[in-house]
Every structure is written in C-alpha cells, then in structure tokens.
Amino acid sequence: MAPRLASGVWVAAYLTRLRLADIPAYVTAKGDATAGAVVVKVALLDGTARAHERRSDLMTGARAWMLLAEGPEAEVDALLARARTRDPDLWVIELEDRHGRTLLDQDGLSD
C-alpha cells in the first residue's frame, strides 16, 4: 500500500485539477495540513448540495469517496458546521457546478 499524501498536498493538487476543469472551488475550512480529513461539498446552484467524504472499508482497508449528505444547501452546510465542531482538523472544499461534477472518480483522486 502506498503512503498517503498529506492532506494539504492532496487539497492543493485537487484544487489545481478543478481549476483546469473550470470548476469553481474554494477552501471554506482549512484543516490539519498533515492528516486532516477532507469533505468535498458541491453546490448545484439550485438551492441543493451534496457532500462527499472518503471512507475506508473496514474489511479491505480500501478507501473510496462516499456520499455523506444530499439535500437543501442550508441543511448540508449545517451538517458540515457540526462536523467541524467535532473535528477542527477537517478540511471542507466547496465546489460550484450545476452538473454536480467533483472529479473524485478520476485516477489519483478516487482512492
């Protein structure tokens, strides 16, 4: 198993990928640069949003992006605010895309 990238390095690379794909993205909460977990929120620009988090499979140890929340943007924001109170090391990256593109399924980002 390859070593994991530091969170800050992964976030910087992800923001570059998003910029190259013309997907507006912002760091709305900066977490621990070394080991902070990352949540990706995509605002669909219709009042709704989705939030994704990377989870590990307990049996295999494989990591994958999973849907954390979906619904009215205010409710997704409230959930993320609560998560930040429990985990101040959490990164929150917010994207704006009507089609819900996150690029999280691409090589280098999906695992």
Secondary structure, 3 states (H helix, E strand, C coil): CCCCCCHHHHHHHHHHHHHHCCCCEEEEECCCCCCCCEEEEEECCCCEEEEEEEEECCCCCCEEEEEEEEEEHHHHHHHHHHHHHHCCCCEEEEEECCCCCCCCCCCCCCC
